[in-house]
Amino acid sequence: MLSFNKNYFGFAVLIFCIEVLIALFVKDCFVRPYLGDVLVVILIYCFLKSFLKLPILPVAIFVLIFSFTIEFLQFLNVVEMLHLENSKIAKIVIGTSFSWIDLLTYMVGIAIVIVVEK
């Protein structure tokens, strides 16, 4: 079950770097809000597959459920509930604004993962 896969790890690092560049330098209405969300689920998937030798579909479904959970925590304003509104890290990791469109972008990202993997 545990094994290191350098290819998945390399993709995870690459996507992470792209996400950081998007966060720092892109202030548009498409790449940052939509492409960034598509990429984040691919990043999480690649990171998990870097260390876990598990079938594609269970990992993809787990990542989708995890992403949906984070999004619904945003809906519940969990950052404020935990009194972390002054924590920049908490606001970045958890997020602060729920969006139904984000759920769709997560599904698109996981669909890309499944298509590419198959």
C-alpha positions as CSV (number, residue, x, y, z in Angstrom):
1,M,0.0,0.0,0.0
2,L,2.8,2.5,0.8
3,S,5.3,3.1,-1.9
4,F,7.0,6.1,-3.4
5,N,6.2,7.0,-7.0
6,K,8.5,9.7,-8.3
7,N,6.3,10.4,-11.4
8,Y,3.2,11.3,-9.3
9,F,5.4,13.2,-6.9
10,G,7.0,15.2,-9.8
11,F,3.5,16.0,-11.2
12,A,2.4,17.1,-7.7
13,V,5.4,19.4,-7.3
14,L,4.9,20.8,-10.8
15,I,1.2,21.5,-10.2
16,F,1.9,23.0,-6.8
17,C,4.4,25.4,-8.4
18,I,1.8,26.3,-11.0
19,E,-0.8,26.9,-8.3
20,V,1.6,29.2,-6.4
21,L,2.3,31.2,-9.5
22,I,-1.5,31.5,-10.2
23,A,-2.0,32.6,-6.6
24,L,0.7,35.2,-6.7
25,F,0.5,36.6,-10.2
26,V,-2.9,35.9,-11.8
27,K,-5.8,38.1,-11.0
28,D,-8.3,37.3,-13.7
29,C,-11.8,35.9,-13.9
30,F,-11.0,32.5,-15.3
31,V,-7.6,31.0,-14.5
32,R,-7.5,31.8,-10.8
33,P,-11.0,31.0,-9.8
34,Y,-11.7,28.0,-12.2
35,L,-8.5,26.5,-13.5
36,G,-6.9,26.8,-10.1
37,D,-9.7,24.7,-8.6
38,V,-9.5,22.1,-11.4
39,L,-5.7,21.9,-10.7
40,V,-6.0,21.6,-7.0
41,V,-7.9,18.3,-7.1
42,I,-5.3,17.0,-9.6
43,L,-2.6,18.1,-7.2
44,I,-4.1,16.3,-4.2
45,Y,-4.6,13.2,-6.3
46,C,-1.0,13.2,-7.5
47,F,0.3,13.8,-4.0
48,L,-1.7,10.9,-2.6
49,K,-0.7,8.6,-5.4
50,S,3.0,9.6,-4.7
51,F,2.8,7.6,-1.5
52,L,-0.1,5.2,-1.8
53,K,-0.3,2.3,-4.2
54,L,-4.1,2.3,-4.5
55,P,-6.5,1.9,-7.5
56,I,-7.3,5.1,-9.4
57,L,-11.1,5.3,-8.7
58,P,-11.0,5.0,-4.9
59,V,-8.3,7.7,-4.7
60,A,-10.2,9.9,-7.1
61,I,-13.4,9.5,-5.2
62,F,-11.7,10.2,-1.9
63,V,-10.1,13.4,-3.3
64,L,-13.5,14.5,-4.6
65,I,-15.2,13.9,-1.3
66,F,-12.4,15.7,0.5
67,S,-12.7,18.7,-1.8
68,F,-16.5,18.8,-1.4
69,T,-16.0,18.6,2.4
70,I,-13.7,21.6,2.4
71,E,-16.1,23.6,0.2
72,F,-19.0,22.8,2.5
73,L,-16.9,23.9,5.5
74,Q,-16.5,27.2,3.7
75,F,-20.3,27.3,3.4
76,L,-20.5,26.9,7.2
77,N,-17.9,29.7,7.7
78,V,-15.7,27.3,9.7
79,V,-12.8,29.7,9.7
80,E,-14.9,32.2,11.7
81,M,-16.4,29.4,13.8
82,L,-12.9,28.4,14.8
83,H,-11.9,32.1,15.4
84,L,-9.2,31.8,12.7
85,E,-10.3,34.8,10.6
86,N,-6.9,36.5,11.4
87,S,-4.9,33.5,10.3
88,K,-3.8,33.9,6.7
89,I,-2.8,30.3,6.5
90,A,-6.2,29.0,7.7
91,K,-7.9,31.3,5.2
92,I,-5.8,30.0,2.3
93,V,-6.0,26.3,3.2
94,I,-9.6,26.2,4.2
95,G,-10.9,29.1,2.2
96,T,-13.6,31.6,3.1
97,S,-16.2,31.6,0.3
98,F,-18.5,28.8,-0.7
99,S,-19.3,28.5,-4.4
100,W,-21.4,25.9,-6.2
101,I,-19.2,26.4,-9.3
102,D,-16.2,25.2,-7.2
103,L,-17.9,21.8,-6.8
104,L,-18.2,21.6,-10.6
105,T,-14.6,22.5,-11.1
106,Y,-13.6,19.8,-8.7
107,M,-15.6,17.3,-10.7
108,V,-14.0,18.5,-13.9
109,G,-10.5,18.0,-12.3
110,I,-11.3,14.5,-11.2
111,A,-12.8,13.7,-14.6
112,I,-9.5,14.8,-16.1
113,V,-7.6,12.5,-13.7
114,I,-9.8,9.5,-14.5
115,V,-9.6,10.1,-18.3
116,V,-5.8,10.6,-18.2
117,E,-5.3,7.6,-15.9
118,K,-7.4,5.2,-18.1
